[in-house]
């Protein structure tokens, strides 16, 4: 997931700071997601899906909910 966040963010021409402001998190949080240190919670995954116009993380959310 970490590479997808970085790739899709870059594809949109967004900085980590811009994405953090759109999501209501810190820039450091975005950096942690992109390094794979942490993962977005289900609420942030949903916001990412809407902002980046993707639907593929739904299975990731399901896996996190089950785990």
Kinemage of the C-alpha trace (Angstrom):
@kinemage 1
@onewidth
@group {chain A} dominant
@subgroup {mainchain}
@vectorlist {calphas} color= white
{ca unk a 1} P 0.000 0.000 0.000
{ca unk a 2} L 2.843 2.398 0.783
{ca unk a 3} L 3.987 2.534 -2.842
{ca unk a 4} L 0.441 3.033 -4.091
{ca unk a 5} L -0.166 6.040 -1.874
{ca unk a 6} L 3.057 7.700 -3.000
{ca unk a 7} L 2.489 6.843 -6.661
{ca unk a 8} L -1.117 8.039 -6.781
{ca unk a 9} L -0.263 11.189 -4.856
{ca unk a 10} L 2.538 11.978 -7.286
{ca unk a 11} L 0.333 11.148 -10.262
{ca unk a 12} L -2.066 13.839 -9.077
{ca unk a 13} L 0.824 16.264 -8.637
{ca unk a 14} L 0.188 16.557 -4.896
{ca unk a 15} L 2.777 17.047 -2.213
{ca unk a 16} L 2.609 15.096 1.020
{ca unk a 17} L 1.696 18.370 2.715
{ca unk a 18} L -1.263 18.971 0.406
{ca unk a 19} L -2.555 15.427 0.842
{ca unk a 20} L -2.180 15.715 4.607
{ca unk a 21} L -4.286 18.881 4.636
{ca unk a 22} L -6.951 17.291 2.446
{ca unk a 23} L -7.157 14.324 4.830
{ca unk a 24} L -6.855 16.287 8.064
{ca unk a 25} L -3.675 14.529 9.187
{ca unk a 26} L -0.102 15.701 9.600
{ca unk a 27} L 2.468 15.580 6.830
{ca unk a 28} L 4.447 13.222 9.046
{ca unk a 29} L 1.496 10.801 9.012
{ca unk a 30} L 1.561 10.740 5.207
{ca unk a 31} L 5.305 10.132 5.300
{ca unk a 32} L 4.815 7.226 7.705
{ca unk a 33} L 2.184 5.679 5.438
{ca unk a 34} L 4.458 6.061 2.431
{ca unk a 35} L 7.388 4.449 4.251
{ca unk a 36} L 5.173 1.637 5.451
{ca unk a 37} L 5.734 2.444 9.133
{ca unk a 38} L 1.975 2.657 9.706
{ca unk a 39} L -1.186 2.218 7.660
{ca unk a 40} L -4.189 4.478 7.315
{ca unk a 41} L -7.146 3.598 9.501
{ca unk a 42} L -10.446 2.695 7.786
{ca unk a 43} L -11.705 6.293 7.898
{ca unk a 44} L -8.561 7.618 6.224
{ca unk a 45} L -8.636 4.777 3.692
{ca unk a 46} L -12.144 5.835 2.729
{ca unk a 47} L -11.050 9.455 2.344
{ca unk a 48} L -8.036 8.364 0.271
{ca unk a 49} L -10.293 6.341 -2.011
{ca unk a 50} L -12.485 9.375 -2.621
{ca unk a 51} L -9.624 11.829 -3.089
{ca unk a 52} L -7.586 9.543 -5.323
{ca unk a 53} L -10.679 8.107 -7.054
{ca unk a 54} L -9.892 4.476 -6.404
{ca unk a 55} L -11.882 1.536 -5.090
{ca unk a 56} L -9.245 -1.145 -4.717
{ca unk a 57} L -8.500 -0.607 -1.017
{ca unk a 58} L -11.864 -2.007 0.007
{ca unk a 59} L -10.271 -5.452 0.357
{ca unk a 60} L -7.517 -3.961 2.501
{ca unk a 61} L -10.124 -2.437 4.815
{ca unk a 62} L -11.924 -5.773 5.064
{ca unk a 63} L -8.668 -7.504 5.963
{ca unk a 64} L -7.905 -4.924 8.649
{ca unk a 65} L -11.402 -5.265 10.094
{ca unk a 66} L -11.047 -9.055 10.262
{ca unk a 67} L -7.525 -8.950 11.737
